[in-house]
Amino acid sequence: MPPNLVLNWLNDSVIGIEVWQFIGLGVMAVIIVVARFAVVHGIRLVIRRRTQPDRHEFWEYELSRLQRPLLLMLGAVTLAIGFPMLDFDEDVEHVVEIFANFASTFAGVLVGFRLVDAAADYWKQIAEETDSKLDDQLVPLARTSGKIFVGAIGAIFILQNLDINITSLIAGLGLGGLAVALAAQDTLKNLLGGATILADKPFQVGDWVIVDDIEGTVEQIGFRSTRIRTFADSLITVPNARMTDTAVNNMGQRTWRRYYTTVGIAYHTDPDRIQAFVEGVRAIVRANDNMRHDYYIVELHSFGDSALNIMVYTFIGASTWNEELRTRHVFNLDIIRLAQQLQVEFAFPTQTLHLASRVEGAQEIPAQRERSDLAQTVDDFAPDGQAGQRADDPITKGYDNG
């Protein structure tokens, strides 16, 4: 085709746009696709060379979240640079320039958000591998702070692209600063409360806390509020100002968990058998590795309406509620076994009519046993005895959770 014909064909107009301008737009689209492929491929190579193999899946997921904002940014930048070369009308170029600047800034904010999320997700994985809970608390705060910073920078760039005087805007906001401060008193209190919680650390993520009528596990500590997951699996958001002004009972910081109960035995139990039962319960405490051995009380406490009340006051070493319940379960079963072997009856509210003559079918009171026999029963429940149940030697497979 002669050069003049090619030149004339390139200058032909379709819907007011010349052919060569269409070609230029197509070239820009190809450049965007190629640039996206090159950038993504380059990032993927860096990931595979600079990170551990077990982290590749994590970074691939984060890279997949980054691709769309990255495509938008590359498109906006290419449009801002290449469109003026296509010689469109000044009004069209001006509109496209504003759009490209806005789109590039918006895309930059999205890319910044994705980078903040990727850094926070990576930090969260590292924090889960450590024993400290402080880093678990800082991860959501760092994520929120990073996004606020990126969003503020993006807003400034957008306002500048719209030819808005930032200095005048800030000065105008200063005039209403007093009104804003009065309206934001509660927010400021919550922010200071969050800082106080992080500094004093009255509780941490994962602790079991009781705040007034709220009881549950701390799930997240934020700038404005603390989220508590109740044992009914509901999520309660408590303002940080309330968390600092109210007494917080941190059940998660207990070294020992108190166990207090009263065991009622029948009035017809003879004194030696009562003493043997009390000593046997003490032996059970000493035999249980999950119970405190240096401080416990097991004594005949009081005379009840229908029972002799034996107070059992001891402490359980457990890191979770389930572990505490399991220790109670083993302990209570051993007390029942002890009572059966000593022929000690547990009492319950009854009314007994005593007759002068023996009534057929009436309950027979166990005969007294020798003290040496009672002592042997107590020793059977001691740490070296074989009568008590051991957590490591259950009767069945145990039916543990999971």
Buried (B, 14 or more C-beta within 10 A) or exposed (E): EEEEEEEEEEEEEEEEBBBBBBEBBEEBEEBBEEBBEEBBEEBBEEBEEEEEEEEEEBBEEBBEBBBBBBBBBBBBBBBBEBBEEBEBEEEEBEEBBEBBBBBBBBBBBBBBBBBBBBBBBBBBEEBEEEEEBEBBBBBBBBBBBBBEEBEEBBEBBBBEBEEEEEEEEEEEEEEEEEEEEEEEEEBEBBBEBBBBBBEEBBBBBEBBBBBEEBBBBBBBBBBBBBBBBEEEEEEBEBBBBBBBEEEBBBBBEBEEBEBEEEBBBBEEBBEBBBBBBBBBBBBBBEBBEBBBBEEBEBEBBEEBEEBBBBBBBBBBBBEEEEBBEBBBEBBBBBBEBBBEBBBBBEBEEEEEEEEEEEEEEEEEEBEEBEEEEBBBBBBBBBEEBEBBBEEEEEEEEEEEEE
